[in-house]
Amino acid sequence: MKIWAHRGCSQMYPENTITAFSKAIEIEGLTGIELDIQMTKDGEIVIIHDERVDRTTDGTGYVKDFTYLQLRKLAIGTGTGRKERIPAIQEVLDLIQSRMKEGLLLNIELKNSEIPYDGMEEKIMELAADRGLRGQVVYSSFYTRSLQKIREIDADTSIGVLDTKISDCLYKKTGCFGWREAQKESQEQNKSAKTALHPFWKGMDLTKEQLCGQTVRAWLGGHLYPEKPTGTRLDLKKLENMGITDVFLNEPEIYLTGMRRG
């Protein structure tokens, strides 16, 4: 089972922050980091999950209505008296780029299913290419047209088709990216991750046999900082038997205990 840090180490630290990502890159054996991007009023790409800033900062309103400098004035509480800020994509890439060049993957979720940020696909892909990270990035979205646009820009780019049920992910993949391509990818293991399926872990309504070797990266609900951990652990073998190949976890460090770098 391959383990990804969902919004960084987001159980113990505020999600999608420099601290959460800093803790994640210390973990040996981690497959990748997942984060979410939105765009500011003046076209800057920032890392935040919600379309609004209300839940994670001391501000109110939509990300799209703030300039980058206005957004940077908002604070994210840490419980320690120290404040975090919403990071720009450049800050996060500066932090994790060396680990990516060692093999760490980055899943960038484009949060454009509610707000169609114009030019988001071109901007983020150009930035990754300029840094030499093209092969280490997976782009995911619930908005199929955005994924199609990404493939139009670069046919070999890895994408993740997001939905709740695995059958809906597969329908999008075969309907929008071609059944012939899906068959070919399932037969060629080295290319099977180019168009991966990203369902909710409880939305596995197809069997492992029906999935025919598809790359399935499942996302979970889970508790986010500052909620207290439940103390329970997933049975990863059970998930693997369901056909799940990767999981996005809020507390990857718990599953990779004792495997920190340095």
LINRANOR-V72790 format. One record per helix or strand of 3 or more residues. SS is the DSSP state (h for helix, s for strand). FROM is the first residue (numbers start at 1). LEN is the number of residues. If there is no record, write none. Layout:
[[SS,FROM,LEN] [SS,FROM,LEN]]
This chain:
[[s,2,5] [h,18,7] [s,32,8] [s,45,3] [h,63,3] [h,68,5] [h,89,12] [s,105,6] [h,120,11] [h,134,3] [s,137,5] [h,144,10] [s,158,5] [h,166,11] [h,179,9] [h,189,3] [s,195,4] [h,208,4] [s,216,4] [h,236,6] [s,246,4] [h,252,4]]
